[in-house]
Amino acid sequence: MRIAIFTDAFLPMGGGIVVYVKSVATKLAQRGHKIFIFAPKSDKNFRMPKLHKNISVIQHRGMKMFFYPDFKLTSILTINDIMTFKKLKIDLVFFQSPFSIGLKGILLSKIFKKPLIGVFHTRIDTPDYLSNVKIFSKNKKILKIARLYVYSYYNQSDLILSPSKDIKDELLKNNIKRPVVVINNFIDDSLLSDKDSNISIHPNSFVYLGRISIEKNLPCLLKGFKIVLHKRPSSHFYFVGRGPYVDKLKHLILQNSLSKNVHIIGPIDNSVVLGTNFLTKFKAFVTMSNSEVQPLSILEAMFKGVPIIGPDSAGVRELIANNGLLVKKNSPQELSKAMIKILENEKLRLELSKNSIIYSKNFTSKKIIYDLEKLFNKQLKRQPGELNIEIVS
């Protein structure tokens, strides 16, 4: 197959979507498919690495979004896009995000009548996500418009992929008219190794790994950990990642006098996360995000045998069973109780750790890429829909 992947997030950005696109493209390329990644143009000082001989990255100039500078707004569609797409002889279009590059993929699939598959990665219709634009987060009309936009966007697809059952159920309840299939996110388990990371971590430490952005509910993590420190003052918390909320997070750490116990160590390459013992140095992986679909960072922690602490919310609860502790959403008090429980009960922590490894076997790349490839082949045999470029109705 000749597959076009349209994504508004790609290297040198970090985050789950970037890891997902890179992993899917690489695994499909290894199976002999030709992959063409359409993405925003990276910064001038970044040189795009060669991912695989069967992968080409086609970059598009854009300008940074004022509310989320890591994302770029590109042109919707140009004559050059049409000519390039035609020349590449694309068989199938696979889009990752509901912004300008994703829209480009939708329009090109309609013009050339190619099968269109969208994977639902980003819950932009939630208050947490819209809090990136402060005036929008509590505005019910804006939330309604955002929901109308994102679901109308995905209704252009021939098929929608949802990484989790919770999100599939949510989509079907909210005016999604296209078929929705659950295909889990996955981890490239070929990268797994226990080499020494050479990164020094304090004893009794917890970690958050992911984008440092406002929709991840990071202030709740700080509040919960601050309560932990009253009982266990030798504990530490590490934030690993990058994003537009870093400066605000640093300010909150100083404001709460947490600088000695809370550390921001920036982004760490996926090869270090999976290929070393870095994550195993922590007592647990912790998140309180309510805007998830199925976090790759949790899967990474599971593969490394790390217990998970997270909120009872869509996109997270399915990943926490006997491998971690579910806590009440937006509750620093409940979060602190779970963290203290992990610190005080080593037998429990070891049991959760063992179960994380067992549960992670459901998210191996070989199984999930096979399922994805089978779905792609099935779509190629279908008659694609008629031209319809209406995005919001």
C-alpha positions in Angstrom: 0.0 0.0 0.0 0.9 3.6 -0.5 -0.3 5.3 2.7 -0.5 9.1 3.3 -0.4 10.0 7.0 -1.6 13.6 7.8 -0.6 14.9 11.2 -0.5 18.4 12.8 2.1 17.2 15.3 5.4 15.7 14.3 9.1 16.0 14.9 10.8 17.8 16.6 7.7 18.1 18.8 7.3 15.5 21.6 4.1 13.9 22.9 2.0 10.9 22.2 0.8 11.8 18.8 4.3 12.2 17.5 5.5 8.9 19.0 2.4 7.2 17.6 2.9 8.5 14.0 6.5 7.7 14.1 5.9 4.1 15.4 3.0 3.4 13.0 4.9 4.7 10.0 8.0 2.7 10.9 6.2 -0.5 11.5 4.2 -0.3 8.3 7.3 0.6 6.4 9.1 -2.4 7.8 6.2 -4.5 6.4 6.9 -3.1 2.9 4.4 -0.3 2.6 5.3 3.1 1.3 4.5 5.8 3.8 4.2 9.5 3.1 3.9 11.7 6.2 2.4 15.2 5.6 3.3 17.4 8.6 4.1 21.1 9.5 7.6 22.3 8.6 10.0 22.0 11.5 12.2 24.7 12.8 15.2 25.8 10.8 17.7 24.3 13.1 16.1 20.9 13.1 17.2 18.3 10.6 14.5 15.6 10.0 16.0 12.1 10.6 15.7 9.3 8.1 13.1 7.1 9.7 13.1 4.3 7.1 13.8 3.9 3.4 10.1 3.5 2.8 9.1 6.7 4.7 9.1 10.2 3.2 8.2 13.3 5.2 6.5 16.1 3.2 6.6 19.3 5.2 4.3 22.4 5.0 5.1 25.9 6.1 2.9 27.3 8.8 2.6 29.8 11.6 2.5 29.0 15.2 -1.0 29.0 16.9 -1.1 31.8 19.4 -2.7 29.6 22.1 -0.6 26.5 21.5 2.7 27.6 20.0 3.9 24.0 19.4 1.2 23.6 16.8 1.3 25.3 13.4 -1.5 26.6 11.2 -0.7 25.7 7.6 -2.5 26.4 4.4 -5.7 24.3 3.9 -5.1 23.2 0.3 -3.0 24.4 -2.6 -2.5 23.4 -6.2 0.9 22.0 -5.2 -0.7 19.8 -2.6 -3.0 18.4 -5.3 -0.2 17.8 -7.7 2.0 16.2 -5.1 -0.8 13.9 -3.9 -1.5 12.8 -7.5 2.2 12.2 -8.2 2.6 10.0 -5.2 -0.3 7.7 -6.3 -1.7 7.4 -2.7 -4.0 4.4 -2.0 -5.3 5.4 1.4 -5.4 8.5 3.7 -4.9 8.3 7.5 -5.2 11.5 9.5 -4.3 12.1 13.2 -5.6 15.5 14.3 -8.5 17.9 13.6 -6.5 20.9 12.5 -5.2 22.3 9.2 -3.0 19.4 8.0 -5.7 16.9 8.9 -8.2 19.0 6.9 -5.8 18.9 4.0 -5.8 15.1 4.1 -9.6 15.0 4.2 -10.0 17.3 1.2 -7.4 15.4 -0.8 -9.0 12.1 0.0 -12.4 13.5 -1.2 -10.9 15.0 -4.4 -9.1 11.7 -5.4 -11.8 9.5 -3.9 -9.4 7.6 -1.6 -10.4 5.7 1.5 -10.2 8.0 4.6 -9.4 6.8 8.1 -9.2 9.1 11.1 -7.8 8.2 14.4 -9.3 10.1 17.4 -6.3 11.3 19.4 -7.2 14.7 20.7 -10.2 15.7 22.8 -10.3 19.4 21.9 -13.9 19.6 22.9 -13.2 19.3 26.6 -12.9 22.2 29.1 -9.4 21.0 30.0 -8.1 21.2 26.4 -9.9 24.5 25.7 -8.3 26.0 28.8 -5.3 26.7 26.5 -7.4 29.6 25.5 -8.6 30.9 28.9 -11.6 32.8 27.7 -13.0 29.6 26.1 -12.6 27.0 28.9 -15.8 27.8 30.8 -17.9 29.0 27.9 -20.6 26.5 27.2 -21.3 27.9 23.7 -17.6 27.5 22.8 -17.6 23.9 24.1 -20.7 23.2 22.0 -19.1 24.7 18.9 -15.8 22.7 19.6 -17.8 19.5 19.9 -19.8 20.3 16.7 -16.5 21.0 14.9 -14.5 18.0 16.0 -17.4 15.5 15.4 -18.3 17.0 12.0 -14.6 16.8 11.1 -14.4 13.1 12.0 -17.8 12.3 10.3 -15.9 12.9 7.0 -14.1 9.6 7.5 -15.0 6.3 6.0 -13.8 4.8 9.3 -12.8 6.2 12.7 -10.3 4.5 15.0 -10.6 5.0 18.7 -7.7 3.8 20.9 -10.0 3.0 23.8 -13.5 1.7 24.4 -14.4 4.6 26.6 -13.7 7.1 23.8 -15.6 4.9 21.3 -18.6 5.0 23.5 -18.3 8.8 24.0 -18.0 9.3 20.2 -21.1 7.2 19.5 -23.1 9.2 22.0 -22.1 12.5 20.5 -23.4 12.5 16.9 -20.7 10.5 15.3 -22.3 8.8 12.3 -19.3 6.9 10.9 -18.3 3.4 12.0 -15.9 3.4 15.0 -13.4 0.6 15.7 -11.2 0.2 18.8 -7.6 -0.2 17.9 -5.4 0.3 20.9 -2.3 2.4 20.9 0.9 0.4 21.2 4.5 0.4 22.2 7.4 -0.6 20.0 8.6 -3.4 22.3 11.6 -4.0 20.1 13.1 -0.9 21.8 12.9 -2.5 25.3 16.1 -2.8 27.2 17.4 -2.4 30.8 20.6 -0.5 30.1 21.6 2.1 32.8 20.2 5.5 31.9 23.0 7.3 33.9 20.2 9.7 35.1 20.3 10.1 38.8 16.9 10.0 40.6 16.2 10.5 44.3 14.8 7.6 46.3 11.1 7.6 46.9 10.3 9.4 43.7 7.2 9.7 41.5 7.2 10.6 37.8 4.9 12.3 35.3 6.0 11.7 31.7 4.2 13.6 28.9 3.4 17.0 27.5 3.8 19.9 29.9 0.6 21.6 29.0 -2.4 23.1 30.8 -4.9 20.4 29.8 -2.9 17.8 31.6 -4.1 19.1 35.0 -0.6 19.5 36.4 -1.5 21.8 39.3 -3.6 19.0 40.7 -0.4 16.8 40.7 1.5 19.5 42.6 -1.3 19.9 45.2 -1.4 16.2 45.8 2.3 15.8 46.1 2.5 18.8 48.5 0.1 16.9 50.8 2.4 13.8 50.5 5.4 15.9 51.6 3.7 16.7 55.0 3.8 13.0 55.8 6.8 11.9 53.7 9.2 14.9 53.5 11.9 12.8 51.7 9.7 12.2 48.7 10.4 13.6 45.3 8.4 14.3 42.1 9.8 14.5 38.5 8.2 16.1 35.5 9.6 14.7 32.2 8.6 16.4 29.0 8.2 19.8 27.3 5.4 22.0 26.3 3.8 25.5 26.6 3.1 25.2 30.3 6.7 24.8 31.5 7.2 28.4 32.7 3.9 28.4 34.5 4.8 25.1 36.1 8.1 26.4 37.3 6.3 29.4 38.8 3.9 27.1 40.7 6.8 25.1 42.1 8.5 28.2 43.4 5.2 29.6 44.7 4.5 26.5 46.7 8.1 26.2 48.0 8.6 22.8 46.3 11.9 23.4 44.5 13.8 21.0 46.7 11.5 18.1 46.0 9.9 18.8 42.6 12.1 18.6 39.5 11.6 19.4 35.8 14.2 17.5 33.7 12.8 18.3 30.2 12.2 15.8 27.4 13.8 12.4 27.2 14.0 10.5 24.0 11.7 7.5 23.6 14.8 5.3 23.2 15.9 6.2 26.7 12.4 5.8 28.2 12.0 2.2 26.8 15.7 1.3 26.3 17.0 2.0 29.7 16.2 1.5 33.4 15.1 5.2 33.8 11.4 4.6 34.5 12.1 1.7 36.9 13.8 4.1 39.3 10.4 5.6 40.2 7.9 4.2 42.7 5.0 5.0 40.4 3.9 6.8 37.3 1.3 9.5 38.1 -1.2 11.5 36.0 -4.3 13.4 36.8 -5.2 14.4 33.3 -8.9 14.2 32.3 -8.4 14.9 28.6 -6.8 11.6 27.5 -7.7 9.1 24.8 -5.1 6.5 25.7 -1.8 7.9 26.9 1.3 6.3 25.4 3.2 7.4 28.5 1.1 5.1 30.7 1.8 2.2 28.3 5.5 2.9 28.4 5.4 2.9 32.2 3.5 -0.4 32.1 6.1 -2.0 29.8 8.8 -1.0 32.2 6.9 -2.5 35.2 6.0 0.7 36.9 2.7 1.0 38.9 0.2 3.5 37.6 -1.7 6.1 39.6 -4.4 8.0 37.7 -7.9 9.5 37.7 -11.1 7.5 37.1 -11.6 9.2 33.7 -12.1 8.2 30.1 -8.9 7.2 28.4 -7.1 6.4 31.7 -9.4 4.1 33.7 -9.1 1.2 31.1 -5.3 1.1 31.7 -5.5 0.8 35.5 -6.7 -2.4 37.0 -4.6 -4.6 39.2 -1.5 -2.7 38.0 -2.2 0.6 39.8 -4.5 2.7 41.8 -7.5 4.7 40.4 -8.3 7.9 42.2 -11.2 10.4 42.2 -10.9 13.0 39.4 -9.5 16.4 40.4 -8.9 15.3 44.0 -5.4 16.1 45.3 -6.4 14.5 48.6 -7.3 11.1 47.0 -4.1 11.4 44.9 -1.9 11.9 48.0 -3.5 8.9 49.7 -2.6 6.7 46.7 1.0 8.0 46.6 1.5 7.4 50.3 0.0 3.9 50.0 2.6 3.1 47.4 5.4 4.5 49.6 4.3 2.6 52.7 3.5 -0.8 51.2 6.4 -2.2 49.2 4.7 -5.6 48.8 1.7 -3.9 47.1 4.0 -1.8 44.9 5.9 -4.9 43.7 2.6 -6.7 43.0 1.4 -3.7 40.9 4.7 -3.6 39.2 4.5 -7.3 38.2 0.9 -6.8 36.9 1.9 -3.8 34.8 4.3 -6.0 32.8 1.6 -8.7 32.4 -1.0 -6.2 31.3 1.4 -4.5 28.8 1.4 -7.6 26.7 -2.0 -6.5 25.3 -0.3 -3.4 23.7 2.6 -4.9 21.6 3.3 -3.5 18.2 3.2 -6.8 16.3 -0.4 -7.6 17.3 -1.8 -4.0 16.8 0.0 -3.3 13.5 -1.4 -6.5 12.1 -4.9 -5.4 13.1 -4.4 -2.0 11.6 -3.0 -3.4 8.4 -6.0 -5.7 8.1 -8.4 -2.7 8.5 -6.5 -0.7 5.9 -6.8 -3.6 3.4 -10.5 -3.9 4.1 -11.0 -0.2 3.4 -9.2 -0.4 0.1 -11.8 -2.9 -1.1 -14.7 -0.5 -0.2 -16.2 2.0 -2.6 -15.1 5.4 -1.2 -17.8 8.1 -0.5 -18.8 10.9 -2.8 -17.1 14.2 -2.7 -18.2 16.2 0.4 -16.0 19.0 1.6 -18.5 20.3 4.2 -16.7 20.3 7.5 -19.2 21.9 9.9 -22.9 21.6 9.4 
